[in-house]
Structures are given as C-alpha cells and as structure tokens.
Amino acid sequence: MPEPIKVDLPHSLGREAARARIAGGVGKLAEMIPGASVADHRWEGDTLHFSVSAMGQAVVSRIDVFDKRVHVEVDLPPMLALLGGRVRDKLLSVAPKLLK
C-alpha cells in the first residue's frame, strides 16, 4: 500500500473561517485528480472526510482544520499511486485557493 500524501497548508483565517471556506469549496477538491468527482463528504468536528472517484477507483482523503494550518491526507489506491506526484502538486495549487 502506498504512503498517503500529506500536506500542511498555513492560513491566517482562524479555524471557523477556514472550515467554512473548505466546506464551500468541497467540489473543487476533486480537481486534484484529473477526471475525478467528489463521491461523498462528511464533517466530524473540524475534520472533513471525503472520497473522490477517479478511473473507477475511490480516493479516500481527510482534512483536519486547525487555527493556523490545515492538514490534508490523501490515500491513493495502488492503481493511482503513479499519479502521486501530480496529485501532490495539484493539491498544493488548488487547496490554498480555498483558504484565500
């Protein structure tokens, strides 16, 4: 099983505002994988659990919202692990836009 992609993104919004921005942009999270769409999402406190469907595969992910940073973990299935670098790069370009 490949290692999850882990990214920490700093922000200055505060926890509630960061959570609200992420909640409002859940659909944009699928942009991290070409041709993907958000299959489902749910909040547990300040943690967003969501899955993205791409090429018949489910990509399970988690976003933990903190006061000054957001921690993202993406678990790529083995079939999509080769896209790990591209997914990480896309995540680093898409996710910060949600926090602005």
Protein Blocks (a to p, Z undefined) as FASTA:
>chain_A
ZZddddddddfebjmlmmmmmmmmmmmmmmmpghiacfbdcdehjaccddddeehiacdd
dddddfkbccddddddfklmmmmmmmmmmmmmmmmmmmZZ
